[in-house]
Amino acid sequence: MGNLLYIVAVILVIAWLVGFIGYSAGGIIHILLVIAVIAVLLQVIQGRRAV
């Protein structure tokens, strides 16, 4: 499950970079970036609790 969150986060960050550089998709790309950051933070927090 942890690997899946990292994969989703990487995909969202790449989508944000493409949108930031090449397209003007408004706030949707930035919302995706925030979701990616939250997913990574949740994974880090959950990983620390499990150890």
Residue, then its C-alpha position, 0 to 999 in steps of 0.5 A: m500500500g505504501n508503494l502505491l501512495y508513492i506511485v500516485a504521488v509521483i504521478l501527481v507531481i509529474a502531472w503538476l509539472v507538466g501543467f505548470i510548464g506546458y498548460s494552464a489548467g488553472g487551480i486543478i493541477h495545484i490541487l493535485l500537487v497538494i493531494a500528492v504532498i498530503a499522501v506522502l506525509l500520511q505515508v511518512i506518519q503511518g510509517r513512523r507509527a508502525v516502527 
